[in-house]
Amino acid sequence: MKNTSRRTVLASVAAVAAAVPTLNAVMGNGATPAAAADQYGSNTELYTLTADKEGTDWMRRFRFGAPAQITDNARTTSSPVSSTAVIAPHGGGIESGTSELCMAIAGYTPFDYNTDPASAAVPGETQRDYWMFEALANSSSQHVTSTHCDDPAALAVTTANLYAVSLHGFDDTTVKKINIGGRDERLKRNLKAAFTRHGLTTNTGNPDWDVTVVFAGATDPINGDDPANIVNRTRTGAGAQMEMSTALRKAMFGDFSGAAKRRTTAGVPSADSPYADRFWNGFVGAVREAIKNHELGLDSPQA
């Protein structure tokens, strides 16, 4: 058997994106216009320049490849077509917590790079395609706006799936908030309704539990509605982007101070995060539920 290098795989999957339109500039990281702040104009530029190096400053992880055959021959039930990608374009130290959430929503217990993903698969949960870019050092310099993402693996993952959700963070340490954007209006409605069902809402009776969940407005710089945004590069041309405040992401982990500690304390209450289980389980459970409902063709117009 001939062994195929990772570099060869990445080069080959780039063909999937060959017919995709050229990327264009738009706002990205939830605080400032990313096009003005980014050091690199694309993932390709980041990967090919020598200032930041793979394995030292950054790494990528992904799963690509849905089941070869999907069959539904039941008369009275419908099985969802599991074709939703989960992506975290600014994981690791850039928008902390998004890598761990990406793994969990994709059906895994958060794992490190030395772990076989199969061993981290959550029993009974669908394992989905995912892609993460993770900053290991020099985090702030490695933010690439989502509309500039041209990573071949990311494009292969999104263009191979019908739908996608992306996870982002914005800098607000005072308010727990989720800003839902993207071009998939039905998926956005399903997400908002699922967050409410899982307790991520306002007027909970405990101000410490309240989470403000809103749809991004048309003029919001983080509305994620640009067709070039990596989350919208799906087979349907649409996805949903979730921007989470620092306050909410921090509240999901017993210890938010580093990747290793986030992996082991996701959803584990502590003195600093007494409701980590509520926020972590609520968010992960809600997004998984919304994805499944969306794949079944359901809608939540009341959201």
Salt bridges, closest charged atoms under 4 A:
ASP38 OD1 - HIS143 ND1 2.81
GLU54 OE2 - ARG6 NH1 2.78
GLU54 OE2 - ARG60 NH2 3.85
GLU95 OE1 - HIS90 ND1 3.30
GLU95 OE2 - HIS143 NE2 3.73
GLU95 OE1 - HIS168 ND1 3.67
GLU100 OE1 - ARG262 NE 3.46
GLU125 OE1 - ARG288 NH1 3.50
GLU125 OE2 - LYS292 NZ 3.19
ASP129 OD1 - ARG63 NH1 2.58
GLU134 OE1 - ARG61 NE 2.79
ASP151 OD2 - ARG60 NH1 2.85
ASP184 OD2 - HIS294 NE2 3.08
GLU185 OE2 - LYS188 NZ 3.17
GLU289 OE2 - ARG197 NH2 2.65
GLU289 OE1 - HIS198 NE2 2.89
GLU295 OE2 - ARG128 NH1 2.67
ASP299 OD2 - ARG189 NH2 2.87
